[in-house]
Amino acid sequence: MPPTAKPVRQSVNLPPQVARQVKSLAKRKTVSESRVIVELIEAGLEAREREKERFFDLADRLAQSSDAAEQQRIKEELARLTFGD
């Protein structure tokens, strides 16, 4: 978060198991539970962005590839990214 940006207060309801894990992580790292939740959200957003970039990289490779075997492999990888295993 940029130092000039004002934090926005949000309320979330966590399932009990998730709340226990957050509390445990906070205790282990000696930070607040809010800080742990922020770190987890940031990590999730970064992971989602990397996944999106990987998808577009594969789509570009598919468009540029002239090898049928490589095209099939890339299509299968794109399908896994889109629909899961």
ChimeraX attribute file (.defattr): number of C-alpha atoms within 10 A of each C-alpha:
attribute: neighborCount
match mode: 1-to-1
recipient: residues
	/A:1	7
	/A:2	6
	/A:3	6
	/A:4	6
	/A:5	7
	/A:6	8
	/A:7	9
	/A:8	5
	/A:9	5
	/A:10	5
	/A:11	5
	/A:12	6
	/A:13	7
	/A:14	10
	/A:15	8
	/A:16	9
	/A:17	9
	/A:18	11
	/A:19	14
	/A:20	12
	/A:21	13
	/A:22	20
	/A:23	18
	/A:24	14
	/A:25	16
	/A:26	17
	/A:27	13
	/A:28	9
	/A:29	11
	/A:30	11
	/A:31	12
	/A:32	14
	/A:33	18
	/A:34	12
	/A:35	13
	/A:36	20
	/A:37	17
	/A:38	12
	/A:39	12
	/A:40	13
	/A:41	12
	/A:42	13
	/A:43	12
	/A:44	12
	/A:45	12
	/A:46	12
	/A:47	12
	/A:48	12
	/A:49	12
	/A:50	12
	/A:51	13
	/A:52	13
	/A:53	12
	/A:54	14
	/A:55	18
	/A:56	13
	/A:57	12
	/A:58	17
	/A:59	17
	/A:60	11
	/A:61	14
	/A:62	19
	/A:63	10
	/A:64	10
	/A:65	13
	/A:66	10
	/A:67	9
	/A:68	10
	/A:69	10
	/A:70	13
	/A:71	18
	/A:72	12
	/A:73	12
	/A:74	18
	/A:75	15
	/A:76	12
	/A:77	17
	/A:78	18
	/A:79	13
	/A:80	11
	/A:81	14
	/A:82	10
	/A:83	8
	/A:84	8
	/A:85	7
